[in-house]
């Protein structure tokens, strides 16, 4: 069977940016590995590409930006069996090939995986030293062989071959392939991850010869037909390659991809930036949580500590220091914590003990220690233990407002002693917060009861909110007994008990005096004219002015 090939010219060392996916081959393989692929905990050396020193730009390898594409990875390295420009979308061809057929060479390890001769290899190799006991990275494999050539002999393939101390495999340098389907030993390839159906040029027995369960891995496949950002007809979801290693030892990694059976219809592998990592099994930090200031006999605090990975069992030794005494001032603490695989964090709780002896502020410092074959780590955090102080609170002073003009009073206690959290009960309110806003229609006493979180003491206090509005004195009276404006009515005067009201005629003679005035004087016996008043509410400055009386 012969596949038709479509060839396109390309310009090396240029940036291609069509649609959402962008690719760039202006960096050497060495720069790509050192500056893009390598993440935390790995030291890289001896970079090669297709057997040559990694200091030469090659059209089969470069960087990509997939932030706005559907490839699933934001950025990283791309390797292709043709020029990397073939990956740029849209998906408008069934068999795109860019530069394929000119690279030619095969790879023996990939020949084994494909079950066929391979061509157009792209092989990136380097040594690395891991800081921890695992090495991981994330990738996506895509191809133009999808979907027509699923279950055919054109099983484009790739592999991640790792070799070094403790590894014994069947590939070159006794390497193993870690580009496998999760929870299996099946390599990732066209004939193992696909839509579960043989293509127009394939048959199911071809796939079954590699993996009898080949059609059960469809969850790892994405059909890109009509996609606008990537040219490949299909690709995998984001996968992760993982290998167990020995920390601080030198390993060799070969990342390889090739066409199988011919030189057309390119395939590619995307490697996520910074994802080649080997984290040390370590304690990342320890923090005091809850209330780091403890009150004797009241509250409980706790320490939380975490680790960045949880591949193995961690044995955490605990030391306790400080001026407080364990078992006397606070509860006993363990000397070791065991964190099984899969557990990223743990917690130690501590309860204080009330002895009601004045000792001042004491400290409790927790130190944790961890070590394994790779490295050790330690961290500390401190809690502070204070004596219990009796609860006390002072409400703000009695206040005066005029609710008739929209004024309100803010009530709150000033608290000292005790221990949080505090509870509040206001006698004539449904509010249980520490601060309340009130607008009573008449002068009202507000009573609050406060209890601290320990429950050792309860206190109460009262504040009076007095309703007093400004006095507004009229300057005209028509004392003609018609029921309209006959009475010298002074609004709000009743809010000032003990007030005094004086009225004088034009010669200064006192014609009226009222104590605790009740708005009840009608001057029907006075002649028309101008009079003078003085209103003294006994709280603010007296108010005076003229009063015109008519009949």
Secondary structure, DSSP 8 states (H G I E B T S, - for coil): -----B-----TT-EEE-SS-EEE--S-HHHHIIIIIB-TTEEEEEEEETTEETTS--TTEEEEE-TTSSSS-SEEEEEESS-GGGGBS----SSB-SSTTSS----HHHHHHHTS-EEEEEEEEEEEEESSSEEEEEEEEEESSTTTTTTSS---EEEEEEEETT---SBGGGBEE--B-TTS--B-BTTTSSSSS--TT--HHHHHHH-TTGGG-GGGEEE-TT-SSB-SSEEE--EEEEEE--TT-EEEEEEEEEEESSS-S-EEEEEETT-BB-----EEEEEEEE-SEEETTT-EEEEEEEES--SS-EEEEEEEESSS-BTTTB----SEEEE-TT--EEEEEEEB---------EEEEEEEEEE-SS-EEEEEEEEEEE-----EEEE---EEE-GGGT--EEEEEEEESS-SS-EEEETT-S--SSEEEE--SS-EEEEEEEE-TT-S-EEEEEEEEEE----B--SEEE-SSSSSS-S---BTGGGSTT-EEEEE-TTS-EEEEEES--S----TTS-SEEEEEEEE-SSS--EEEEEEEE-
